[in-house]
Amino acid sequence: KRFSPSGLPGAVTAAYYPALIKIIFDSNIIARRGDLDIYRWSDRSVAVMNLVENLGGRLDISGLEYLAEHRGPVVLISNHMSMIDAFFLPGITLAFKDVTFVVKDSLLRYPLFGAVMRAVDPMSVLRKNPREDLKTVLIQGARHLNRGRSVIVFPQATRNPVFDGALFNSLGVKLAQKNRVPVIPVALKTDFQGQGRCLRDFGPVDPQKTIHVQFGPGMRVPAKSADTHRAVVAFISENLRRCGGTVRNVD
């Protein structure tokens, strides 16, 4: 920890966003040059982790052995709590395997960050027609997985600090089943960066809230993919409850 302005109300938030925007701006330049390879992408992601720790935040990352034990591609299925989820996961997973995301199409047009996402060749969905989204992911996902590239899926329709099992679709499980690759569940508690009232992506920052990233054991998807989906939901809900998260509509 090198700098912590936590003694002043709002000072952490005021220090956090300019530094975060600079990281994104630098990443944007690298991406537009066509130089955003996995090493530079990982480096930019780790820079966000360093920023959090420099401002007094804490990281709790566990279950890395489950990433290490699968040499081939996997489908990582995670809840989606905060904007920084997409920053943190590459910095961790790229140490073990190349990855890309399934993202909402509008994210590719975000100022600055959109160019970064486009550079990593993601799969984009519209979130309007579930059948069309599934078709898109199955076709494009097979291309990535066959090349040995893992896929990160956020099955929730939108970011939410509350995990709602009823809104968690089975798209990731179906992608893994069709391509006969394991599923690795991921439980994220990233409400260190909250949601804003006016600007959703710029909410208050609370360094008292530890960032938790928990990877689970790999799961092979049987013929009844619903069983694996329930197991993923159970893993995420149990780990979120353990670290103080809020969970709804989970048996």
Salt bridges, closest charged atoms under 4 A:
ASP26 OD2 - LYS22 NZ 2.98
ASP35 OD2 - ARG33 NE 3.07
ASP37 OD2 - ARG40 NH1 3.11
ASP43 OD2 - ARG44 NH2 3.09
ASP60 OD2 - HIS212 ND1 3.21
GLU69 OE2 - HIS70 NE2 3.77
ASP85 OD2 - HIS80 ND1 2.77
ASP98 OD2 - ARG149 NE 3.26
ASP105 OD2 - ARG109 NH1 2.56
ASP121 OD2 - ARG143 NH1 3.15
ASP121 OD2 - HIS144 NE2 3.90
ASP121 OD2 - ARG147 NH1 3.92
ASP191 OD1 - LYS189 NZ 3.06
ASP191 OD2 - LYS209 NZ 3.85
ASP201 OD1 - ARG159 NH2 2.32
ASP227 OD1 - ARG230 NH2 2.48
